Amino acid sequence: MFTDFFFLLRAYGLKVSINEWMTLMEALDRGLARASLTGFYFLCRAVLIKSEADYDKLDLAFAHYFYGVETPEELLKKLWDWLDQEVPFEGLESGVPQLEATQFDLEELKKMLEERLKEQHEEHHGGNYWIGTGGTSPFGHSGYHPGGIRLHGQSQRLSAVKVAEQRRYRDFRTDRTLDARQFQMAFRKLRQFSSKDEGPRTELDLDATVDKTCDAGGFLKLVWERPRTNIIKVLLLMDSGGSMDSYSELTRQLFQATLKSRIFKELKVYFFHNCIYDWLYHDPTCSYNKWDATDWVMKNLDPEYRVIVVGDASMAPSELMARGGIIDYFSYNEQPGIAWLKKLTGRFEHRIWLNPIPQSKWYRTFGAWTIDEIRKVFPMYELSVDGIEQAVKKLRAAR
Amino acid sequence: MSNKPDFEVFRGSSNYIASKELMNSVNVAIALKKPMLIKGEPGTGKTMLARAIADTLGKQLLVWGIKSTTKASEGLYVYDTVQRLYDSQFGGHDVSNIRHYIKLGKLGEAFVSDEQAVLLIDEIDKADLEFPNDLLWELDQMSFYIPETKETIHARHRPIVIITSNAEKELPDAFLRRCIFHYIAFPSPEAMSEIVRVHYADLDKKLIEKAMEIFYWIRSFDDLQKKPSTSELLDWLQALVIGGVEPSEIKEGSIPFTGVLLKKNQDIDSLLNQARDRRVVSGFFDAIRR
């Protein structure tokens, strides 16, 4: 039953497993879809989809399978213009006629729609036959036909079967290539536990308890100790320049994973464009005035911070080596980029550079020369789960 | 379907407005005996849902609040070794029976309960990354083994399990595959007025309208760190009533009790900036019109 729908879902990039599919079959068997397509849609969503980011893919696959919905461009442009208008709402409540035989089957509806489209040559709102807004015709939107096809427009009645077409969850789409969870797992290893002189003593120290109890001649003495927490602080510097655009998905994953992992005692994030100069920016657009002076950042963050730079390290040699080499037209840097990188080196002992360009290409890529120069001051690893694991080892290592 | 379903049906309660989709998902989860995973913005009533289900179905609600230090085994049982050691020192109890010192956690309680219970595992994403995986077996098989007493606890009645997540961490696939999932979207203004009506039935209509207008205006700013949610709106309405604020006094330029809606200094600042920008722009247009 519906097996091709299963494969269609997978073709749309939904990770539906056999288990989930069997659960869906069981649910259908027990009549949980309530013999309606809308019911089936919500059932599919509840059972098969496990993230709001995937709702949109389901909507697309659903529309594809059950309606073969054409993209808007393929439909008559005029039709969409008519339907773009919102319905005059008043007066509708009273005059809804009771329809007999309200449910058409979908094939029938689609055929009727096509025929109706051929017949109709003008806008139409209200009424019970033509395509348009309001009214009780099975076609159009905001109308009262209980089993009709809703075309475009906000669903005001939700009685139409085509909820899927709304694609309300489009904004949540992420299209993950790498699992953010894998990054989080890698970052978990970046831990260094606190010393034992801060915080309340809340954990039972078993060994000390045994010792003390023995000392007291078998009379129980409990010894408590302070729990150990992660004291790692991280300064994350991310390149958001033009050449990084092709890696934006990957860096976004990394960024999310770092923000969400919550395992660090402190996490500071700054952005830069191609290379680090006088200013570090608060947001990825590197917009004017939303910045902190790099000097200020270095002064205010203690040397214990672990610095993670994410960037492709690929730029014109002048951007790295020359005074005034900064790529932004209206800016001028007194010291070359490499000098700033060396300043960071002087302040922060633990630092690594994550490069989204695979390591195998570092010697052949456009930025090979600058990559090589930067590698002399920043230990560089490729931005992959393996690379991060190595980088984390490096960050943790005692000096 | 005309014939009566063979499971209990949740239809929302008098003080909880659930969307049709949500009710549907809950009923699917109950019928298929699967845990229900609820995600959504903070303040969209994820936690309230479990209470509403328990209330409408007349079942006991057990809440297992998850913290960053919570371990999966704590939900099953805790063996109170310290108490046993103390008792062995001072007597009074029979320490030879370990069973006295096995205390069931919330999941354990739900298993041994005489009636079917509703178990809320609240904010599962707060815990360690491995936490959900550690519960897989117990939630699947509805039983667990206590090595200390060599006992296996089986669920007498499979509890209705509701799990909430704020999506702070990604949950493992193996865990997700076993759940029924629902994302609670932020309520539309229409749904929100209904929610407000349920909580404050006799509030001045004009005040609600004005407050909602401002509320959705504030929510429309992208640079807010924490957007106000349903619970903040409800609190704010109450504050407005207690403060005796007239609808006409609520303006974009001067919003009374802003602190109830926005909890971060930066957010309040950016709200003030927005309001000021608006005043400047509207002043500009007024000048042109004149």
Interface residues (C-beta under 8 A of the other chain):
Chain A: K15 S17 N19 E20 T23 E26 A27 R30 G31 L32 R34 A35 G39 F42 L43 R45 A46 V47 I49 K50 S51 E52 Y55 L158 R168 Y169 F172 D179 A180 R181 Q184 M185 R188 L204 F219 L220 L222 P227 K260 S261 R262
Chain B: M1 P5 D6 K20 E21 N24 S25 N27 V28 A29 A31 L32 K34 L37 K39 S68 T69 V82 L85 Y86 S88 Q89 L129 E168 K169 E170 P172 D173 L176 R177 R178 C179 I180 F181 H182 Y183 A185
